[in-house]
């Protein structure tokens, strides 16, 4: 399974990687992680690498997570993988929904819930 982590904050990418990596034991395989520091780079890597999931921080940067998700979902051939957005404020949940994200979490994030949801979304998309 391949996961794209998008955040301008290297520490956030590391913490998200550690959280999502919790599912390796259940999958019985190592995850492959790709990183991007902003939404523009994330968009390029999502189309080029075709990860199974994108987990993006909604930290203000060039093309944030909402724009990234909206762009991936709104393409002529929509991005088929799971998209999860990590929010700073509960008030932004409507934007996450509008963007086409499959799921979102408001900080502080339970790492086990995040890992479970990513696995659930990827598994459901594989079955579809």
C-alpha positions in Angstrom: 0.0 0.0 0.0 1.3 3.4 -1.0 0.4 6.6 1.1 1.1 10.2 0.2 1.6 12.5 3.1 1.1 16.3 2.4 2.2 18.9 4.9 4.6 21.9 5.0 5.6 20.7 8.5 8.2 17.9 8.5 7.3 16.9 12.0 3.6 16.6 11.1 4.5 14.3 8.2 6.6 12.2 10.5 3.9 11.9 13.1 1.3 11.1 10.5 3.6 8.4 9.0 4.0 6.8 12.4 0.3 6.8 13.0 -0.6 5.3 9.6 2.2 2.8 9.8 0.2 1.1 12.6 -1.7 -0.8 10.0 1.4 -2.6 8.6 0.9 -5.5 11.1 -2.7 -6.0 10.0 -1.8 -5.8 6.3 1.2 -8.1 6.7 3.2 -5.8 4.5 5.3 -2.6 4.8 3.7 0.6 3.6 5.4 2.8 1.1 5.3 6.5 2.0 5.7 9.5 -0.4 5.9 13.0 1.0 5.0 16.4 -0.4 5.5 19.8 1.4 2.5 21.6 -0.3 -0.6 20.9 -2.2 0.9 21.6 -5.6 3.7 19.1 -5.1 1.1 16.7 -3.6 -1.1 17.0 -6.7 1.8 16.2 -9.0 2.9 13.2 -6.9 -0.7 11.9 -6.5 -1.1 11.8 -10.3 2.4 10.4 -11.0 2.7 7.9 -8.1 -1.0 6.9 -7.8 -1.0 6.2 -4.1 -3.8 4.3 -2.4 -4.3 7.1 0.0 -3.5 10.8 0.4 -3.4 12.2 4.0 -3.1 16.0 3.9 -2.7 18.7 6.5 -4.9 21.7 6.1 -2.1 24.1 7.1 -2.1 27.3 5.1 0.3 26.8 2.3 0.3 27.0 -1.5 -2.7 25.0 -2.5 -3.9 23.6 0.8 -5.6 20.2 1.5 -9.1 21.4 0.5 -7.9 22.6 -2.9 -5.8 19.5 -3.4 -8.8 17.2 -2.7 -11.1 19.3 -4.8 -8.6 19.2 -7.7 -8.1 15.4 -7.5 -11.8 14.7 -7.2 -12.8 17.2 -9.9 -10.5 15.9 -12.6 -12.0 14.5 -15.8 -10.9 11.1 -14.5 -11.2 11.5 -10.7 -8.5 10.3 -8.4 -9.6 6.9 -7.2 -7.7 6.7 -3.9 -8.8 7.6 -0.4 -8.3 11.3 0.7 -8.1 12.2 4.3 -7.7 15.8 5.6 -6.2 16.7 9.0 -7.9 19.8 10.3 -6.9 22.5 12.8 -10.5 23.7 13.5 -13.8 21.9 13.7 -15.3 24.9 11.8 -13.5 23.6 8.6 -15.4 20.3 8.5 -17.8 21.7 5.9 -14.8 22.6 3.7 -13.4 19.1 4.0 -16.8 17.8 2.9 -17.1 20.3 0.0 -13.6 19.3 -1.2 -14.6 15.7 -1.8 -12.4 14.2 1.0 -13.4 10.8 2.1 -12.7 11.6 5.8 -11.3 14.2 8.0 -10.0 14.5 11.6 -9.8 17.5 13.9 -6.7 17.9 16.0 -5.7 16.4 18.4 -5.9 13.3 16.3 -6.0 9.8 17.8 -3.3 7.9 15.7 -5.2 4.6 16.0 -8.4 6.1 14.7 -6.5 7.7 11.8 -4.8 4.4 10.9 -8.1 2.4 11.2 -9.9 4.9 8.9 -7.2 4.9 6.2 -7.2 1.1 6.1 -11.0 1.0 6.0 -11.2 3.5 3.2 -8.5 1.9 1.1 -10.0 -1.6 1.6 -13.5 -0.3 0.6 -12.1 1.4 -2.6 -10.2 -1.8 -3.5 -13.5 -3.8 -3.2 -15.5 -1.3 -5.3 
